[in-house]
Amino acid sequence: MKVFAHRGASGDFPENTKSAILEALKVGVDGIEVDIQSSLDNYMVIHDSWLDRTTSGKGKVSDFTAYELSKVDAGNGEKIPTIQQLFDWNNNKSLLNIELKHTFELERFAAQLERNIEAKKISKANILVSSFDHHQLLWLKNRLPWLNIGALTSSIPINYAKFAKDLDAFSVHVDKNFVNKAFVDDAKKRGLKIYAYTVDKEQDITLMLKYGIDGIFTNYPVQTKAYLLSLQKVQLTSA
């Protein structure tokens, strides 16, 4: 089962910051998940539309320029990264799951992906763009047919993973509290990967394994990887 660092190693470092991202790279995760919001002139790596919860700033991200946002504290003296900084720090070392939050001007986003691929900052195989906004995913898939997209849901739809297949998605991303074996089986029958968020507790990790989930997003990648390794050792011992 793949391990994705949720907002970087956010359980031990300020979420969506350089330290959280670099720590995730250091521990060797399968992928790093980050959130993207639009500022007035750039794309910023931050989860909330409002600055209040995770930074020293006040107001909406979309009301400020990247320069203005660089002046706020995102935790422990860190700055809110731009998406380009994210690409530069990662430097194609890990898969990046970029979750679109309040984003606009997607042509600019698509062009930035293309520039970084051309510059070999990231490979096509190491980009996964996800969102709860399936309209944005559909637009991006039409604009960049090669792009792997992940359709997010926090429910168990009547037709399970059909909505993701209809989007020509690579993966469906589900809430650990709203998934069952039937959902997992349906996704796999449709040729989709199925990833669950946000999975930190050992009991939940074990349940996701039982269901056959392909990967989990965790705030504590070190602990999660260690627990998965311990389970593998137990299986080998009992085999």
N, C-alpha and C positions, 0 to 999 in steps of 0.2 A: 504494500500500500504506500502510495506516494505521500510525502510530507511537505506541505506548503507553509511557509512562515507567514502568518496572518498579520498584515501591516508591518512586515518585518518581524523580528523577534520582539514583539510588542509587549510581551509579559514582563520583560526585564529591561526594556529600553523605551523611550518615548516613541509612540506609534508613528509609522510613516516618516521616520527621520533617518538621517545618514547612519547613526549608530545602530539603529534597529536593522537596517538593510545590510550593513557590513557584518554585523553579528550573524545574520542569517546565512550570508555567504561563507563565513568562517566555519560554521557548523555543518555545512554541506547539505543543505536542504534540496529537495527536488524542484522547488519553485518558490518564488517570493510573490505574495499578493500585496498590492498597494492600491490606494484609491486616488482618483483624479477629480479635481474640481477646476472649473474655469475661473481664472482671474480676468481682469479687463484685457490683458495682453498676452496671457500665457496659460499653460496648464500646470497646476500645482498639485503636489502629492500631499493630500490631506483628506480625511474621511468626511467631515461635516461641512455643510454649507456655511455654517456660522463658525466664527473663530473661537468663541468663548470656552468651549470645553477643553480643547487641547492646546491652546496657546494663550499668551498674555494679551492678545488683541481682542477687539470688540467689532461686531458687524459681520457682514457677509463677505465671503471670499471674493465673490464676483463683482464686488464694488471697489476693489483695489487693484492696483498694478502689482506685478511681481516684485518690483523694487520696494514698494510700500510694504508688501507682505514680508519682505526679507528683514524688516526691522522688528518683527514680533518674535517672541520666544516660544518655540514649539516644545519646550521641555529641556531642562538641564542646559540652557543656553543655546540650544540648537535652533536651526532655521527651518522654515517650511521649504522643502526642496521643490525645484522645478522638475518637470518630466525629463528634461535633457540631463540634468544632474543624475537622475535615476539611471538613465541609459549609460552615462559615463562611469558611474560607480560600479554598476553591474558588469559592464564591458563583456557581455555575452557569456558570463560565467554560469548563469542560472536562467531557467525559464522565468519570465516575468508575466504574472497575471495582473493586467491592468484593469481595474474595475472602474468604469465610468459612472460618476455620480451626477452632479449638476454640471454638465458639460455642453458646450455649444461650439459652433464653427468646426464641425467635424472634418471638413475638407482640410483644414489646417492640421488637425490631428493625424489624418491619413498621410498627408505630405511629410509630417515629422517622422512617422514610422518608416516611410520610404527612404528618407534621408539617412536615417540611422542604419538601415539595412545596407544601403549603398556604401556607407562609411564603415561597415562591418562592426558597428557597435552592438548589433543584435542580429541574430539570424531569424528567418521567418519561423523556424521550428521552435524558437524560444520566446515567441509572443503569443499570449492568449488574452483576448480582450473580452471582459464579461460585463454584464449590466442587468439590472432589473428593468431597464428601459429597452424593451425588445425592438422598438422602432429604430433606436440608434444602432443596435446590432444588425438589423436588416440593412440599413443604409450602408454601414461599413462593409458588410459582406458583399453587397452589390458593387461597392467602390473598389474593394480589395478582395477578389474572389479567393485568393490564397490564404486569407486571414483565418486563423482558428478563433472561433468565438465560443463563449460560454454563457448559456442562458440561465440566469438566476431566478430562483423561486423560493418563497417561504411558505408554500402550500403543497398539498398533494392533489394535483389536478385530476379531474375525472378521467382524462385520457393519459394520465401519467406523463411520460416524456415526449408525447407527440408534439407539443408546442416547440420543443427544442429541435426536434427533427425537421419540423416545418421551416425553421430558420436556417437549416443546413448547418447547425451548430456542431462543434467538435465535442462539447461536453455540456452537461447539465449540472448546475451547482445548487445543492439543496440544504435546507436547514436541518440540522441533526435531529431536531424535535419533530420535524414533519417529513419523515421518510420511512418507508417500510420495505420489506423484501420484494414485494410486488413491484414497487416503483423502480428499485434497482434492476430487477430482472427485465422490466419493460425497456429501460434505458439501454441495457446491453443488447437486447434483441434488435433495437433500432440502430445499433452500431455506435452508440454514444458512450463516452466516459462519464462517470458520475462521481462528483466530488462533494463532500459534506463540510459545512461550516457550523459554528466554530467549535472544534473538538479538542478539549483540554483534559477532561477527566478520564481516568483509566477505564472506568466502566463504560463510558461512551465510546472510547477507542475500540474496546473489545466488541461492543455492539456493532459498530461500523464494519469491523472485520467480518463479523458473523453475517451481516447483510451482503457482503461482497462489494462494498464501496471501494472505488479505485484510488481515492486519495482524500486526505483531510487537510483542512486549514486549521492551524493551531497557533495560539499566542506563545506557546512554550516549545519551540522546536527541539531544543536539547532534551528536555524531559520526555517529550513524545517519542523521539527517535530511540531513546534509551529504553523506554517501555516496550516499544515494538521489537527491539532487539532481544529483550528478555523473553518475550513471547516466542520468538523464533528459536531461542536456545531451549526453551521448555519443549517445544515441538520436536526438535532434533533429539533431545534426550529421551523423549517418550516414544520416538519412532522405532 
